[in-house]
Amino acid sequence: MNKRNSEYYPDPTAAEALANVAKAEKVRPIIYVASPFAGDTERNAERARGYCRFVISKGGIPFAPHLLYPQFMDDSHRESRELGLFFALKLLAKCDELWVFGEQISEGMSREIAKARKRDLPIRYFSSRCEEVMSHGRSR
């Protein structure tokens, strides 16, 4: 990080501020949000949006593929749903943790959990009220 301005005068305050911003960006983990979607999709989407707000309140960056892909893919169509889940599982590899919300684990959520375990990602389980009920850290 250059501690001088464009005219090459020392500018340690700006350099320190930029360094702090870069450091803070690295601290926020990307959290994959898993929750039920099928069935009452309107209600489940609203809950998923709430879970994303919860992740943000805890300092994370939420990623909820079940809110993204149904915007342009048909979740009720088996092939489209499988393709969306394939995309989501690929992106799970880019996330730092998996947070599972709700009392019911759907088939898609089971696959997300299995993939996270295979990748040795930390997994945290929350009730539908965002109360943590269990967590599994990385196995070392």
SULTAQUI-V921057 format. One record per run of one state. SS is the DSSP state (@ for helix, = for strand, . for the rest). FROM is the first residue (numbers start at 1). TO is the last residue. If there is no record, write none. Layout:
SS_FROM_TO + SS_FROM_TO
//
This chain:
._1_3 + =_4_4 + ._5_9 + =_10_10 + ._11_11 + @_12_27 + ._28_29 + =_30_34 + ._35_40 + @_41_57 + ._58_60 + =_61_63 + ._64_64 + @_65_71 + ._72_77 + @_78_92 + ._93_96 + =_97_101 + ._102_106 + @_107_118 + ._119_121 + =_122_126 + ._127_131 + =_132_136 + ._137_140
//
